[in-house]
Amino acid sequence: MNKIGETRLTPARFFGFWAILFTLVLALTSCSDDLDVQQSYPFTVEVMPYGDKIT
């Protein structure tokens, strides 16, 4: 008997196929081309006072 073209569908292959397919679909559709650039920040930048000469 020729078993070259014969493929057995085991539960591991079945769930492995669906896991790989789900991962590929999720990876290819989860990216967005929109950039989230924030222009206003919730803090202010202040300069600390310091002496003219530090010895």
C-alpha positions as a printed Julia matrix, in Angstrom:
55×3 Matrix{Float64}:
  0.0    0.0    0.0
  1.16   3.52  -0.8
  1.02   5.8    2.3
  2.76   8.87   0.85
 -0.4   10.97   0.34
 -2.16   9.72   3.45
 -2.56  12.23   6.29
 -4.07  11.36   9.63
 -6.13  13.99  11.39
 -5.26  13.67  15.05
 -6.65  15.97  17.74
 -3.22  17.56  18.18
 -2.99  18.42  14.48
 -6.58  19.68  14.45
 -6.15  22.05  17.41
 -2.64  23.0   16.29
 -3.96  24.05  12.89
 -6.68  26.21  14.43
 -4.27  27.72  16.98
 -1.82  28.72  14.23
 -4.63  30.07  12.06
 -6.06  32.09  14.97
 -2.61  33.46  15.84
 -1.96  34.54  12.25
 -5.34  36.26  11.92
 -4.88  38.03  15.26
 -1.33  39.14  14.43
 -2.25  40.48  11.0
 -5.38  42.37  12.06
 -4.28  43.86  15.39
 -1.97  46.51  13.93
 -3.22  50.04  13.32
 -1.71  52.67  11.05
 -2.92  55.56  13.24
 -0.32  57.27  15.4
 -1.37  58.26  18.92
  0.54  61.52  19.42
 -0.23  63.41  22.61
  0.21  67.18  22.47
 -0.77  68.22  26.0
  1.0   66.7   28.97
 -0.28  66.56  32.56
  2.9   68.1   34.04
  4.92  71.28  33.82
  8.67  71.63  33.47
 10.26  73.9   36.07
 13.88  74.86  36.66
 15.23  74.3   40.15
 17.03  77.29  41.71
 20.77  76.86  42.11
 23.64  78.98  43.36
 25.92  80.93  41.03
 29.05  79.22  42.31
 29.24  75.79  43.81
 32.32  75.19  45.97
